[in-house]
């Protein structure tokens, strides 16, 4: 029996007879409501900082007022929650039915800022962004079946490299939070010993709970670390809860809040290119989650996942939000917690919607200090890279072609990650592709695999023809 099949068999045969009914696979297990809520809230905490970063960056760049920015954040949370439910629960041929949490993609940040500023900034810029996002979502939905057929072009060396690249390039983001967050970079408070203590203490607490806490406590180690770190910071006066008093109790996101979207040709084309890039990332995420959960993934699974991305992105444009893809942070969390039920992620999606509708509750989650979040993120992002390395173990890295795919892709991913200003003089459309380590590394892996695969096929064919000629008997005389 194959190792993967053996793991699945063990999971299904060792389950207690008093466990909730399932369809035979841990991914489809419906846990009791208290555990669904607890595990779901852990996903929300892991997701939250990255979720609000996209609207904050875009809103500040376009000069939105504080009130408009708060509305943008709430709209993002509501849309992300709906997108997560669509992806994890699934219906018809939409949704991967895997524990994938959906969030606004960072790949689209720079293009959206350029589009919005080019349209004059403010809410006028948002309307052009919304038109481009809706168009890109429709294109993603329609192209999903074709992208799903490319599954054979994602062997372990590609998917493993994709996940390793994602994890390695996200770790610097976690380390930036450890130092105090992006807003403190260049200021005297960045890297304060207190920040390092909060991050180190949070990470150490997570490790201790995982080591000594037993199965249940280990599964919520990240949540306990975040709550514990925030509590200590609050007691020492380093966690600001003032935003909770300022926030309202109810805020409903309505379609086309800022007005009807504007559809401009070049912004639409730019956003379609962005979504084509994120389709590669989503494909890698789906295969990674299949590896973690022991669920078989094929081209149809990828197609359903991409359809969910497209539908969520269209919804994002309607609700004044953004393009959506699977969040790598939560892939790492599934790996750490070993809770693979997709209904936990459905619960997380419902909680996100609730947070988006109740700004005061959202403000409570937002009060988690950056260093505390960074300490937990180091482990989660590292786990994403670890999953990639596990998948790479299935590839023959003694083959120089596979080794070169991994080596060159990692080098390409590090270029914009380590040397930030490297592509600053490039046109905006080019920076949208080259300015992200995840995007550049992923595209490099895919293209190199296609290159080596084609060359290998041609060389193999020539060798077969040569051998056939060499062994073919000579024709009879006179023929």
N, C-alpha and C positions, 0 to 999 in steps of 0.2 A: 504493500500500500504506500502511495506517495506520502511524504511528510505532511504536505498541506492537507491532504484528505484525512490523514491520521489525526491531525489536530482538530479538524472539524468533528470527527467521530467521537473523540474524547470529550469534546465540549457538549455534545448532545447526549451522550450516554451517561455522563457523570452528573447531570443536572438532577437536583432533588425533585422527587415527585410532587413536592408542594410548591415548586417554582411556577411562575405564571406560564400560561400556555403560549407556545410559539409555533411558527411554521416550520421548525426544524433547524433553524440556523440562528446563532447568537445575534446576528444583525437584526433579525426580526423579533427579538424578544421584547415583550412589553413588560417593563418593570412596574412595581407598585408606585402609586402616585407620589408618595413622599420622596422616594429615591429618584424618580424621574425629575422632580422639581429640583432636588439638591444637585444632581449631576448636571442638569440643564443650566442651573445658575452658575456652576463652575465654568461651563463653556462661555456663558455671557461675560463673566469677568475676564476670561482669557482673551475674548474677542473685542472687548469694549474699546480699549485704547486705540487699536488699529482702526476700529470702525469710525470713531469720531475724528481721527486725524485727517481723513480725506475732506470732509466738509469744512473743517477748520482751516486747512491749507487753502482750499478754493475760496472760501468766504472771505478770508483775510486778503487774499490776492486781488479779489474783485471789489474790495472796499465795502462789503456789506455791513450794515449796522449790527449791533449786538443782538437785537431782537430778531433780525433776519437770520443771523448765524445760528441762534438757538433753534429757530424753526427748521433750518437746513439739517441740523444734527438730528432732531426728532424725526424728520422725514426719512433720513438715512436709516435710522434704527427700525422704523416701521417697515420700510421696504426690505431691509436685510432680513427681518424676521419672516416676512411673507416668502421671500426667496428661499430661505432656509427650509421652511415647511414644504415648499414645492419640491426642493431638491431631495430632501430626506424621506418625505412621505411618498411622493410621486403619484401621478395619475396618468392614465392613458399611456402614451409613450414619452412622457416628460418626467424627468427626475431620475437620478441614478439609484435611488433607494439605498443609499449608503449614508453613514453618519458624517456628512459634509456640511459644515457651517458656511453660509454664503456672506460675503462682505464686499464693500466697494473696492475695486482693484486699484492698487497704487500705480499701475502702469498708465492709467488714464489721467493721473493728476496733472502732469506737465502739459499734455495736449489740451485738457479742459481749461487750464489757466490761460494758455495762449489763445484759445478760441474765445473765452470770455473777455479777456483784455482787448483782443482785436475788435470785439463788438461794442467796446466802450465801457466795459466793466459794469458793476452793479447788477441790478435785476435784469437789465437789458442784455447783459452778457450771459446771464443764466438762461435766458430764453433761447439763445442760439445754442448753448451747451445742451439744453434739453432736446432740441430738434436733432442734434447730432447723435445723442445717446439713443433716442427712439429709433433712428435709422439703423444704427449699429446693432441694436437688439434684434430688429427684424432680420437683418442680414445674418446674424449669428444663428437664429432659429432656422432660417432657410438653408444655411450651409451645413448645419449639424449632421445630416445624413452622409454628406460627402466626407466630412472630417472623421466620422465614425469608421469609414472604410479604410482609413489610414492606420488603423490599429496594428497591422502587421509591420509597419515601419517604426514601431515603438518597442523594440526588443529590450531585454533587461539592461543593456549598456546605456540605452537612451533614457529609459524611465528612471533608472538608478542615478544617472548623472543629473537629470532634471531635479530630483528630490534632494540630492546632495548640494546642488547649486542653490536651491531655494533655502535650505537650512543654513548653509555657510554664509550666504549674503544677507540673511535676516539676523544673524547673531550680532553684527555691528549695531543694528537698530536696538536690540536688547541692551547692549553695552552702553549705548547713548542714554537710555533710560536709567541705567545704573548710575551714571554720572550726574543725573538730575533732570534729564529730558532735553529735547532739541532746543527749547526756548532759552536754556541757560548756556548753550555752547558759546564760548567766547567771553563769558562773564566770570567774575571771580567766584561765584557760587558753584560753578560746574566742577564736579569731582571732589566736592567737599567730603571729608572723612565720614560725616554723618550719613551721607547718601550711600557711600560704600558699605557702611555698617548695616543700613536697612536692607540693601540688596543682598549682602552676604548672609545676614540673619535670616531673611526670607528663604533663600536657597538652601541654607543649612537646615532650616526647619522642615522644608519639603523633603529633603534627603532623609532626615531622621524619622519622619512619619512613614515614609516609604519603607524604610528598613525595619522599624520596630512596631508599626501601627497595625499590622494585620491586614487582611484583604480589603475590608470596607474602608478603613481609614486611609489606606494607601490609594484607594481609588479617588479620594477627595483631597489628596495631599496638597494639590495646587490651590484649591479653594481655601483650605485651612491656612496655607502660607500667606495668601493674599489678605484674608481677614485678619490673621494674627499680626502681620506686618503693618497693616493700616491702623489697627487698634493701638499698637505700640507707638506709632507715629503721632496718633491723635493725643494719646496721653502725654507725650513729650512736646506737644504743640507744633508738630511738623506736618499735620494733615489739616487742610483748610476745608471746613464744612460750611463756609459762608454761602456758597452757591446754592445749598439746599434751601435756605430761607428765602432766597431771591426767586427761586424757580416756582412756577405755578403748579397747580394740581392736575390740570387737564389741558392738553394741546393736541388737537386733531389735525392730521395732515390731509389736505384736500387736493384733488387733482388740479393741475395747472394753477397753483396758488398765485404765481407771479404773472399769469397771463398765458395766452396760447403760445406754444413754442414756435421759433423761427427756423425754417429749414434752409440752410445755406450750403451750397455744393461742396466747397473745400473743407469746411468743418465736418460735414457728414463723411466725406471720404477719409479724412484723418482719423475719425473715431472708428470707422469700419476697419482700418488697418490696425488700430489698437486692439480691437476685439479679435482679429485674426491671430494676433500675438498671444492674447490671453487664452485662446483655444488650445494652444500648445501647453500652457501651464495647467489648464483644467484637465487635459488628458493625463498629464503626469500625476496630478493629485488623485484622480480616479484610480489609476493603477496602484498608487501608493496605499490608498485606503483599502483596496482589494487585498493587498499584501498584508496589511495590519489585521484586517478582520477575517482573513481566510476565505473571502467570498470571491468566486470566479468573476473576472471582469473580461468583457469582450467588446467588440466594436459597437454593438447595440447599446451596451451600458454607457459607453462614451457618448454616443449620439444622444441618449436620453439626458445625460448630464449637460451637454452643450445646449440642448433645447431649453432646459431649465435656466441656464445662463442667459439665453436670448430672451426668454419670457420675462425674467427678472429685470433685465436691462431695459426692456420696453416699459415695464412697470416703473422703473426708476425714472425714466424720462417723464412719465405721466405725473408722478408724485414729486417732481422737482428734485430728483436724486441722481444716481450715478450708475455706471456699469457694474455688474456683480459677478464674482467668481468665488471658487472655494477658498477658504482662508487656511493658509498653511499652519498658523498658530494652533488651530484646533485639531489639525491632523496630528501634531505632536502631542497634544493633550490626550487624544484617544490612545495613542501609543503608551503614554505614561500611566494613565488610569486603568487601561485594559477593559474599559467599559465600551463595548462595540455596538450597543443597541442604537439603531437609527432613531428610535422614538425618544431617546434622550435628547438628540439634536432637534427633533420636532418640538419638544418641551422648551429647549433653548430659544427656538424661533418664536414661540408664543410669548416667552418672557421678554424678548426683544421688542415685540409689538407693544406689550404692556408698558415697557420703559419709554418707548417712543410716544405713547399716548399720555404718560404721566411724567412730565418734565422733572418733578421733584424727586421721583424715584430714580430717574436717570442721573440726576445730580449726585445722589448718594453713591452710585457706582463710579461716577467720574471722580470722586474724591480719593480714590486709591492713588497714593503718591507714585510718581514715576520710578523712583529707585526700588520700591517694593515690587512694582510690576516688572521692572527690568530683571530683578533677581529670579522671578518665576519664569520670565521669557527666555532666559539663558538656557534653562533646562528644556523648555518646550521646543525652541528653535533647534537646539542641539539634537533633540529626538527626531526632528524632521530629517536632518542630515543623516542620522543613524539609520532611519528607514531606507534612505537612498543607498547607504553603504551595504545594508543587508541585501537589497535588490541587486547591487553590483556584484555581490558574491555569486550570483547565478550566471554572470557573464564571464567569458574566458578572457581575463585580462592579460594572459600570456600572449594572446594574439595582439600584435603591435597595432593593428587597426583599432581595436577596442580601447587599448591603452591610450592611443592618441586622441580618440574621441573624448575620453574622460579628461586627459591632461589639458588639451587645448580649450575645452569648454570651461573648465575651472579657471584657467587663465583669463579667458574672455570675461567671465562673470566678475572676476576680481577687478577688472580695469575700471568700470564706473563706480564700483563699490569702494575701492581704496583710493583711487585718484578721481575724486568728484568732478573737478573742473575740466576733465580731459576732453569732453565733447561740447564744451560751452560755445565754441565758435561754429558749430554745425547748425544748419537750418532747424527750425522747430520740429518739422516732420521727421527729420533724421534723429534728433535727440529723443523723440518719443520711442524709437526703437533701441538706440544705442545707450541711452542714459540710464537704463535699468539693468542691474547685474543679472537679475532673474531672467529678463527677456533676452539679453544678449547671450548669456550662457546657454539658455534653452534652445534658442535658434541655432547656435553653433553646434550643439549636440545633434539636433535633427538633421541639419544640412550635411554635417560630416558623415553621419550614418548613411544618408542617401548617396553621398559621393563614394564612400568605400563599398557600399552594397552594390552599386552599379558597376564599379570597376571590378569587384570580385566576381560578379556574375559573368561579366564579359571574359575575364581571364579564365574562369572555370570552363566556360563554353569552348574557348580556344583549346584548352588542355584536353577536353573530352574529344574534340574533333581530331586533334593531333594523335591521340592514343588510338582512335578508331582507324585512322589511316595507317598507323604503324603496325597494327595487328591484322589488318585486312589481308586475306590471302591474295597472291598475285592472280590476275586473270589468266584464264587458260590460253595457251598460244593460239594465235589465229583469230581471237575474238576482237 
